[in-house]
Amino acid sequence: MKDIWQNISKKFGMQNGLIPIGIGDLLGSGLSAFFWFYIAAVLTPESYGEIHYLISIAGIAQLFSLVGNSSALTVYSAKNLNIQSTLYILSIVPTIISSIVIYILLSRLDVSALLFGYVIFESVNSVLLGRRLFNKYSKLIILQKGLTLSLGIGFYFMFGPEGIIYGLASSFIPYSYFFIKEFKTTKTNFSLLKTRTGFIANNYFNTLAGGFGGQIDKLIIAPILGFVLLGNYSLALQFIAVMMIFSSIIFKFILPLDSAGKDTLKVKKYAVALSIIITILGITLAPIIIPTLFPEYIETVVAVQILSLSVFFGNLVLIFTSKLLSEEKSKSVLISNIISVGIIIVGFILLGPILGIVGLAIIHVIAIAVESIILMLSIKKGGYDDRK
């Protein structure tokens, strides 16, 4: 099996990195998307929304816990700085605290377990990408998503909807081996943090701000608009997640290359062109696909059409973010994220009750468009160097 993989890598130039990342993310995202689309088909919008509400709680907790955030791990790994185990410790301590708080407040052991899985998953993948171990990254992604599908559906049939989150948490178990192994590979050295606290701190708050935009919306929708609307909105976001796969692949590929000073302009141009094509397909195909496969989620059609515009702007955000982070200029990214989250929070509270899911989709697109514009202007002005 190893020889087959190596032959394929050699034949198609996979040593360059883009193809193994692409294969891993395409197959992995495909398995994940199939899982969530299947779950949406067998659950009511209300139950589907409730599951995503609980998952968003674990996602928010991950943001607070991941002090040694993924971008910092990728950048420093690409620069061959042995700071990985040190940043791991900065993350694992708040993760333990957050998991205890979640269990006390919700009495949900599954959500606490999912939090650990998220933190370990992000940490290990960031290091693999930074070290440009793209083949290993690809294999692990496919394995994890395969486990998501098998364990998630298996636990659903055995324990009902309550078993889905346990299945998700269990899918991250293979990553724990590489997480623990890192402490044997790199020594913990907190002195390495002295001259890098600005970049690490800015990226931590940047991760908080950026992640809030992807999680806080669900926490706002559930109490104000209910789980039914949240279920429809979550399904719409799942379609957008599939449409953003290629942009995500490009970002994971170019960030370590940008950090190492490599030329990525041609790849970025192709990424922009592809995002435009995907945006058009999303607008035209949503009215055909959704009523056929998900008749209970008709409200999702218009939302997906509007949200498709965020694919283009989201792609620009990732490209601009890679450029700024590679130069350790994360303050600009932080500012853009904070403004974007502010637009989402205010917009959801004001327009959500009035326009429903259509208003939520419009605000989501506006927030990402504004974020992309801020980042573009920041690059033109030179950004803010975290090292100064």
N, C-alpha and C positions, 0 to 999 in steps of 0.2 A: 504493500500500500504506500509506503514511504517513497519507493522508487517511482511509482506511478505519479505521485504528486510532484516529485522533483522533475520528471520528464515533461509534465504539463507546464510547470513553471518555466522551464528552459525554453520550451517550444513557443510559448506565448509571451515571453519577456516578463514573466511575473516577478522576476527579481527586482524590477523597478518599483514594485510596491502597490501600484494602483489596482492591478488586476486581483491580487489576493485579497486586498481590502474590499474590493467590489464584490468578489465572489462571496466572501464571508458575510458582508452586510446585506447583499441581495438575497441569498438563501436564508440567512438568519431573519431578516425583516419579513421575508415571505412566509416563513414558518410562524413568526409572531403575528403577522397580519391575519393569516388563516385562522390561528387560534382565537383572536379577538373577534373576528367576523363570525366564526362559529358560535362563540359564546353569546354574541349579540343576537344571533338567529334563534338560539334555544331559550334565552331569557327575555323577560319583558323589559321595556325601556327603563322601568323603575328599578328593577333588580340590577340591570346593567349599570345604571347610574350610581347605585349605592356601592357597588364594587369599586368603581373608579373613584368614588369619594374616599373610600378607605385607602386605596392605593395612593391617592394624592397626599394623604396624611403622611404616609411613609416617605413619599417624595419630598415633602416639605422638611421633614426631619432629616433626611439625607443632606439637604442643602445646608442646614445648620451644622451638621456633623462633619461634612467633608472639608475640614480646614486645610488639609493638604490636597487642595482641589485638583481636578483632572488636568486643567490647562497647565498649571505649574509643574505637575509631574511629567507631562509630555515635553514641555519646553526644556526642563532641566535634564531629563533623560536624553533628549536629543543633543544636549550640550555635554554629555558624558560626565555629569556631576552626580556623585553617589550620595544623593540626598533622599532616596526613595523611602528607606525604612524610617527615617526621621519624620517625614511627612505622613507616613502611615500611622505613626503613634499619635500625631496631632489630630488625626481623624478618628482613630478607634476609641479614644477616651470619651469624646462627646457622643459618639455613637452608642456606647454603653449607657450613658446617662439618658440620652433621648429614648432609647428602647424601654428603659424602666419607666420613664414618664408616660410613654404611650400606653404601656400595660396598666399603669395605675389609673389613667384617665378613661381608657376604653375597655380594659379587660380583654384585649385582643392580642394574644401571643403571636398570631399569624402576621399581624402588621409589624410587630417588633422584629420578628424574624426576617421579614421582607426588607426592613431597613438595613440590617446587617448585609443582606445579599446585595443591595444596591451599592453600598459603600465599597465593599470588596470588589464588586464587578467594575465600577468606575476606576478604582485605584489600579487594579491589575492591567486593565485595557490601556490606560493612559501610559503606563510604563512600557508596555509592549509596543505601542505606537511610537513613543519617543525613541526607543532603541531600534526602531524600524524592523522589528520582528514580525513582519506582516503575515507570514504564513502561519505562525503560531496564533496570532490574533484571530485570523480567519477561522482556523479549526475550532478554537474555543468558542467563538461567537456562534458557529453552526451547532456545536454541541449544546450550548446553553439554550438556544432557541428551540432545538429539538426536544430538550427536556421540558421546556415551557409548554410545548404542544402536548407531549405525552403525559407528563405529570399533571398539568393543569386540567386536561380533559379527564384523565383517569381519576384524579381526586374529586372532580365534579360529580362523576357518576357514583363514586363510593360515598361521598359525604355531602353532596348537594353543593349549592353555591358557596357555602362556608369553606369548602375545601379548595376553592380556586386559588386563593391567596397563599395557602400552604404549598400548593403545587408550584406557584411562582417562586416562592422563597427557596424551595428545595432545588430549583434549577440552577442556582448559583453555587452549589456545593463544590463543583470542580474547581472553581476559582479560588477557593480557600487554600488549596495546596500551594498555588503560586504566590498568594498573599503571604503565607507563613514562610515560604522559602526565601522571600526577599530579605528577611531579617538575618538569614545566614549568608546571603550574597553581599549585602551592603551593611556596614556598621552604622549604628545610630550615632550621629554627631550633630548636636544642637548648635555648635559653633558655626556650622554652615549657614545657619539662618540669619546671622547677624547683619550681613550686608544685603540680604534678600527679603527682609521683612516687608518692605514696601510693595514689591511685586507679588509676594504671596498673599499679603493682606488685601491688596486691591483685587486680586483674582478671587479671593474668598468672597468678598462683598459683591464682586461681579457675578460669581456663581449664584449667590443668594438672589441678586436682582434678576438675573436672567432666568433662573429656575422658578422664581415666583411667578413670572409671566406665564409659565407653562403649568403651574400647579394651583396658584391662588384662585384662578378663574373657577375651578371646580368647587373650591371651598366657599366661594361667594354664591355660586349658582344654587347649590343644594339647599341652604336655609332660606334663600329668597324666592327661588323659582321652582324648587322641588326636584326630586330625583328623576321624574319622567323627562323633564327638559334636559337635565344633566345627561341622561342616557342618550338622548338624541344628539346633544352637543359632543359627547365623548365619541360617538360613532363617527361624526363628521371629522373630528380631529384625528381619528384613526385613518381615515382616507387621506388626510393631509400628511400624516406621518409616512404613509406609503409613498406619496408623491414627493416627499422630501428625502427619500432614501439616497438618491444620487448626489444631492447637495451634501448630505452628511458624509458620504463616502469621500467626496472631494475634500471636505474640510479635514477629515482624519488623515488624508494623504498629504495635503499641502502644509499643515501646521508644522510637522517635524522638518519638512523640507525648507519652509520659510525660515524656521528657527536656525537651520544649518546654513542659510545663505544661498540656497539653490534657486534656480529660475523656475517659476511656476506660472508664468503669464499665459502660456498657451493653454494649459489645463483650465485656468480660470475663465478664459474666453469661451471654451467649449461648455463649461458649466453654466454660464449665463445663457447661452443659446439653448441648451437642453432645458433649463428651467422655464424658458418662455414656451417651448413646445408642450411641456408637462402642464403648465398653467392652462393653455388652450384646451388640452385634452380633458382636464378636470372639469372645466366649464361645460363642455359639450357632452361628455359621457355620463355625468352624474344623474341627469333625468332618466337615463336609460337603465343604468345598473341598479341604483338604489331601490326603486319601486319593485323591481323584479326579485331581488335577493332579500330585501328587508322591508316587506310591506307594512310592518308596524312602525317604521321609522321614516314616514313620508316627510316630516318636517326637516329631515336632514338634507334633502335635495338642494334647496335654496342655499342653505348654510355652506354646503360643500362648494357650490358654484362661487359664492363670494369668497370663501376661504382659499380657493384655488389661487387667487391673486397673491396670497401670502407666500406662495412657493417661490415666485420670482424675487420678492423683497427679502424673503428668508435666505435665499441663496446669496444675495448681496451681503447680507449681515454676516454670514459665515466667512465669506471671502475677505471682507474688510477686517473682521475680527482676527483672522489668521495673521494678516499683515501686521496688525498692531501688537498682538500678543508675542509674535516672533521677535519683535523689537523691544519687548518688555515695556510696552506702553499701554498698560491695562486700564489706566484711569479713564481714558476716552471710552473704552468698552463699558466700564462701570457706569459712567454718566448716561450713556445711551440706554443701558438696561434699566436704570432707575426711572428715567423718563418714560420708557415703554411700559414698565409695570404700573407707573402712576396713571397712564392713560387707560390701561386695562381695568384697574380697580375703580376709578371714577366712572369710566364709561359703562362698565358692567352694572354698577349700582344705579346709575341714572337711566340708561337706555334698556337694560335688561327687562325691568318690569313693564316698560312701554312697548318695545318692539320684539321682545322675546328672543328667540334664537337668531333671527335676522340681525337684530341690534348687536348681539354678542359677536357675530361673525364680522360685521362692519368694524366694530371697535378693534377686534383682533388684527384685522388687516391694517387699519390706520396706525396702530401701535408699532407693528413691524416695519411699515413704510417709514415712519418717523425715525425709528432706530437706524435704519439703513442710511438715511440722509445725514444724520448726526455723525455716524462713523465715516462716511465719505468726506464730509467737511473737515473732520478731525485729521484724516490722513493728509488732506491738502495742506493743513496748517502745521503738520509735523507731529501732532499728538503730544502727549505728556509722558516724559520719560520717568518711569518708576524708580530709576536708580539715582536720580538727582535729588 
